[in-house]
Amino acid sequence: MRPYQLEGFGWLSRLYRGGFGGILADDMGLGKTLQAIALMLHARQLWEHPHSREQLPAAQRTPAPFLVVAPSSVVSNWEMEIRRFAPSLRVTSIEGKLPSERRLAELVAENDVLLTTYTLLRLNDEAYAAPRFAGLILDEAQFVKNRNTKAHRAAAEIRAPFKLAVTGTPMENNLGELGALLALVAPSLFRSTSTFNRQFARPIETLGDKDRLALLHRRIKPFMLRRTKESVVLDLPAKQEQQVLVRLNDEHQHVYETHLNRERQKILNLVQDMDRNRFTIFQSLTHLRMLALDPALVDPQLADISSSKLDALFENLEDVISEGHRALVFSQFTSFLKVFAQRLTERGIAFEYLDGSTRHRSQVIEDFKAGTAPLFLISLKAGGFGLNLTEADYCFLLDPWWNPAVEAQAIDRIHRIGQQNRVMVYRLISQGTIEEKVVALQENKRQLISTVMDGADGFAKSLTAQDIRDLLE
């Protein structure tokens, strides 16, 4: 283990021995999985020595397996890592269908680690709540960041004296998400949701209360460990990020402005009642964002109008491919990725493709890692986690997302341990469109995340009617 990973393991073991839970919030690519595996191995070693076992809290002295819950696409990676780094741990993955109650009890008795998915946890909450576990590890814990979801409630009902949330993005949009994770791993830290919102979320997000911010930071610090790559990985190659402004061609610009004028009037009328009209508003904003990419995405009859974004992308890719580099290309719109894929096929350029509907996901990933295709087209939703693609050294983000954390996750697919080359990141932004406004909005979210997670100055608020108006200026 690297020094900072040993430090993380030490922090986890102190929490475990003290009977506390926590949030391991290291940057993507720093080995959070490895640190959690070390903790599970350490726990078993404690049980095997009577003197050490007696030093544990009473609820943790009886051996039991750890339950690891992860997105379905990541479960196989957990099993592979456990067998690689801790082969003495007995591990079984539960996927696809939950075994019978009797078989589940047998698996609990026979294993040191059980791996399962958030889908199975949500659909079989009572079955998972029955056994006693040594600990619950929630990987990509942003899946349970909403207190009102069944997945969150199911995680809360798991019988485990130790609970750990593992995520590089413990807070993506607002303080309520961080509060939801803390309610799972350290339920006694705040008395209730309403108390957390009244004492911390509203004063910090709405009023910019620095005293409340400092108090929150002090209170959560013992229960959350966060390190950035820049602070701990001295040998990680440099990462250079560049924003590329794409000027729309005349026809593309005309179509965009025509739709903008129509959608602006519609949205400005709807923002008077944000709560009631939120879905319709975001539907219209999505319409404009797709237009900024390619007019044909919203009207197939406009297919003869060239996409300025794709034209700019091909200009950038020409040198990348000719010089032997490999690139990841991300978009949240699978329809746009498919248009790009078609253009690549027409030009005879090899590529791999991954979105939420891709079957044999692991095979596609391995084909890119081992093959000669210079490009890997990935939807943000399908590729935001669970991927290690250091074979690539270029990353193209074709459209900005509301939250900068999502983009950071995409970049961290290649800028992580194992990368040998300098990483080049290009954000393609359609000039004079809603995309530029989204980038500005992202900066507010960066300030909020930095403020709470790292103790920096700066404040932000949740998306409001005025934010929507600013997007349409």
N, C-alpha and C positions, 0 to 999 in steps of 0.2 A: 504494500500500500504506500501511496505517496504521503508525505508528512501531513498535509492538510486533511487527507482521508483518515489517517490515524487520529488526528485531532477530532474529527467528526465522530469517529467510532468511540473515542473517549467520552465525548459529550453524550452520545446515545446510551452508553453503558451506565453513566452516572444517572441519567434520567430513569433508566430501567431499574437500577438497584434502589432508587429512591421512590419508586412507585408512581412516577409522573410520566405523562405523555408529552409529545412535542411535534414540531413541524421542522422537517429537514428541507430547507428551501434553497439549497445551493443552485447555482447556475446550471443550465443544461450541459451535460458532458463532463461533469466533475466527478462522476462515480458515486452517485447517491445509492444506486442499487448495491454496489460493492460494500458500502458502509453499512447498509441494512443487513446484508448477508453476514457480515462480520459480527453484528450484534446477535443475530439468531444463533450463530455458532457459539458465541460467548455465553449465551443463556443456557445452552445445553451443557456446556462445560461447568457452569455454576451448579447445575442440578446434580452432576455426577460426583461432586465433592461435598460431603455432608457439612463440613465447616462453612464452606462458601454458601451453601443453600440456606443455612440457618441465618445468614446475614441479610437475606432477601426479605421484603415485606411478606407477611403471612400468605397473602393471596397469590404469591408467585412461587411458592416453595414446591408445589406439586407439578411435575413435568406435564407439559401439554404442547401441542403443536402451535406454531404461528400460522395465522391465516393472512395471506397476501392477496389483496384484491387489486386488479389492474385492468386496463382496457384489453379487450380480447386480442388485439394485435400485439400486445406486449407480453402476454402470459408465457409464450414459448421462449422469449428472451430471458425471462426470469429463471425458468427451468434450466436453460442452457448455462446461465451464469452461476447458478447454485452448483450444478454438477461440475463446473469448471473450477470454481474457487473454494467450494466447501463440499467435496465429494462424500464426506462422511455423513452429511445431512440426508435423511430420507425424505424425498420430495415427490409429490404427486400433483398433477394438474387436473382440475375439474372444469371441463369445458363442454359446451354443446348442450348437455342435459345433466341435471342434478341426479346423482345416484339415489337409490332408495334410502329411507331413514336408517335401516340396518347397515347398509353398505357405507353410508356416510360416517356412522359411528365406528365402523371398522377402520376406515381411512384415518379418522382422528386418532385412533389407538395405534396405528401402524406407522405414522409419519411424524417427522419433525417439522415439516412445512407443507401446508396445503395452499395451492394456487388456484384462484378462481377469477371470474370476471364480474364487472359491475352489473352486467345484465342478469347473470344468474343470482347475484346477491339481491337485486331488486325484485326479481320474480319469485324468489324462494326465501324471503326474509325470515319467516318463522323457522324454517329448517336450519338456517345458519345461526339463528339466535339460540338454538337448543344446546349445542356442545359448549364446553368451556375451552377457551384458547389461552395460550400464554401471552399472546399479543396479536394485535390487528395492525397490519401495515397497509395503508391506502396509497398505492402508487398512482401518479398523475391525479393527485387528490382534488384537482380542480373539478373533477367529475362529481364531487359531493359538496361543492361550494354554495349550493342553494339549500337553505334549511327546509324549504317547503317540498322538496322532492322526496320520493319514496326511497331512493338510493341513500340519501342522507339519513333518513329515519332508520333504515335498515342497518347502516353502519353504527348508529348510536345504540342499537339494541344488541350488538355483538357482545357476548360475555367475555371480556378480556380486560385484565387489570392495567395493561399497557397498550396505548394506541398511538401510532405514528403516522402523520401525513407526510408524504414524500411528493414534492412538487417544486418546480422552478418558478411557478407563477401562483403563489398563494393568494394574490390579490390581483385580479385582472381588470375589474371595473370600479369597484367601490369597497369601502371598509366592511360592509356587511358580509362579503365573501370571506375575508380574513376572520371575521367573527364567527362565521359558520364552522370553519375548520377548527378554531380554538374551542368551540363548544363540543366538538367531538373528542379532541385529544386532551383538553384541560377543562372539563365541564365546570369545575368550581372556580375558575378564574374570574368569570363574570356571572352574576346571578341569573340573568335572563337576557333574551334578545332585546327586549324593550329597554332594559338597563344599559346595555351596550350602546344601543342607538342613541339613547338620551344623553348618556355621559360622554360618548366619544364620537360616534359616526357623524351625527348632525353638527355638533360644534366644530369639528375639524373640517368636514367637507363643505359646509355651508358658510360658517363664520370665520374659518381660518384661525381657530383658537390654538395658539402656540403652547399655552400651558397644558391644555388637554392632550395635545400631540405628544409633548414631552412625557406626560404621565403614562399615556398608552405605550409609548416606546419602552419606558422602564418596566412596565408591568409584563409585556410580552417577551422581553429580551431573554429571560432564562429559558423560555419554552420554544424558541425559534432560532435556528442556526442558518445563516445565509452567508455564503461566500461567492464572490464573483470570480470569473476566470482570470480577469486582469489582476486580481489581488493575490492569487495563489499559484497560478500556473505560469512560472517564469519562462518555461521553454516552449510555450504555445506560440506558433507563428503569428505574425501580425494579421490583423483584419482591417481591411480598408473598405469603407462604405461610401458610396457615391449616389447622389440623387440625380437622375437623368430626366430633365424636363423635355417632354415630347410635344412638339407643336403640331396641332391637328392640321391636316391638309384642308383646303378650302371647302370641299364637299362635306367632309367629316365635321368640320366646324359649323357649317350651316345647319346640318341635321341636329347637332347637339344643342345649338342655341334655340332652335325652333321648339324642341322638346323641353328645354329648360324654362322657357317663358310660360309654357303651358303648366308644367309641374309646379313651378314657383307659386302661381296663383292658387293652385289646388292646395298645396302644403300650407301656405300662410293662413288659409282659412281653417285648416284642420288643427294647427298648433294651439288654437285657443282652448282646446280640450285634449291635452297630450295623452292622458290616460286612456280615454275612450278611443282615440284615433291613432294610437301608437303604431299598430300593425300597418295601417294604410299609409301612414307617413313614411315608414321605413321601406315599404313596398315601392313608393315613388322615388325615394332616395336610391334604392337599388337599381331602379330603372335608369336613373341618370348615370350611375356608376358603370353600368353595362354599356351605355352609349359612349362613355369616355373610352371604352376599350375597343368596341367594334359595333357600328350601327346595325349590322346584320343580326346581332344577338337579340335585339328587340323587334326587328322587322326583317324577315328573310328577303323581302323584296328589295332591301337595300344592300344586298350582297355584292353588287357591282361597285360599291364605294369601298375603297381600300382602307383597311384598319391602320391608322397612323402608328398605333402602338406596336403592331406586329412588324410593320416596315422598319421601325427603329430597332426592334429586337433583333431582326435578322442582320442589320448593319453591325450590331455589337457582337453577334455570335460568329460572324465570318472570321474574325481574327482569333477568337477563342478556340474554335474548332481547328482552324488551319495550324495553330501552334501546338496542338496536341493536348489542350486542356479539356477537362470534363466539367459539366455544369448541371446544377439543379435549377429547374424553372418552376416557380410556384405561382398559382393563382387560386383564388377561392371560387372562381367560376369554372366549373368543369366544362361548360359549353364553350368557353373561350379556349381552354386547353385542347379540346377536341378540334377546334378550328386550326389551332397551331399545329396539332399533330397531323392534320390533313395536309397542311402546307409543307411540313417536313417530309412527309411521304412523297409528295409531288416532286420534291427536290432531291430525293434519294438520300436523305440524312437519317441515319439510324438513331433510334431513341427507345427508352422504356417509358411506361405510363402507369401511374397509380392514382386512383381515386377511391371513394368509398364503395364503389360497386365492383372493384377489381377482385377477381377470384385468384387464389394462390398468391396472395400478397407476398409471402416470404420468398416464393420462387422468383417473382419479379425483382425483388430487392437483390437477391443473390445474383440474378442475371446481370444486373447493372454493376454490382461490385466486382464480378468476375469477367464481364464481357468487354466488348470494344465500343459499345454505343456511347457517344460523347455526351448525350443529353438524357436527363431523367425528368419527365414532366410529372408534377405532383400537385394534387389539390391540397390547400392549406389544412383542411379538416382531416384528410387521411394521412398527411405526412408531418403533422405538427409535433408528434412525439413517437418514441419507440424506434427511431431510425438512427443508425450510425453510418454515415456515408462519407467518410473521410477520403474516399477515392476521388471525389470531386473537389475542386478548389475555386469554382465560380458559383455564384448564386444570383439568380435574377428573380426579383419580386415584381410581378406584372401589374398588381393592383394593391393599393394600400388598404389595410383593414382598420376597423375602428380602434382596435386595441394594439398598441405596440408590442405587447407581450407575445401575441400570436406570431408576429413577424420575427421576433427574437428567437422563438422556438424553431422557426423554419431555418434561420441562419445557423442555429446551433446543431443542425444535422451534420454540418461539415466542419464548423469551427469548434472542435472538441478534441479530447485526448486521442492521439493517434494521427492527427493531421500533421503532415510534414511540410506543406507548402503555405505560402501566404494566401489568405482567403480574400477574394474580391467579391464585394456585394454591390449589386446595382438595383436601385429602386426606380422603376420607370413610372413617371408621373405625367399624366396628360395635362399640359399647361392650360390655364384658364378654365378648368373644369372643377367639378366637385371634389376630384381627387386631391387637389391642392388644399382644399378646406379640411379634408379628412386628415391630412398630414399635420395641419395646424392643431386639430383637435387631439391628435395623438400626443402632442407635446404636453397638453394638460394632464393626460393620464400618466405620462412618464413622471411628471412632477408629483402626482399623488402617490404613485408607487414608491418613488424614491424617498418621499417625505416620511412615509410610515415604515418602510423596510430598512432604510439606511440612515434615517435621522437627519436627512437634508432639509434645507429650507424650501418653501414653495408649497402652494396649495392648489386644489382643484375641486370641482364640483361635479355632480352627476349630470348627465345629458339633459338639458333643459330646452324649453321652447326657444329661448334666445340662441342657444347653440344651433338649433335647427335653422333659425333665420340667418345666422352667420354662414352656414353652409351654402345658402342660396344667394348670397350677395353677388 
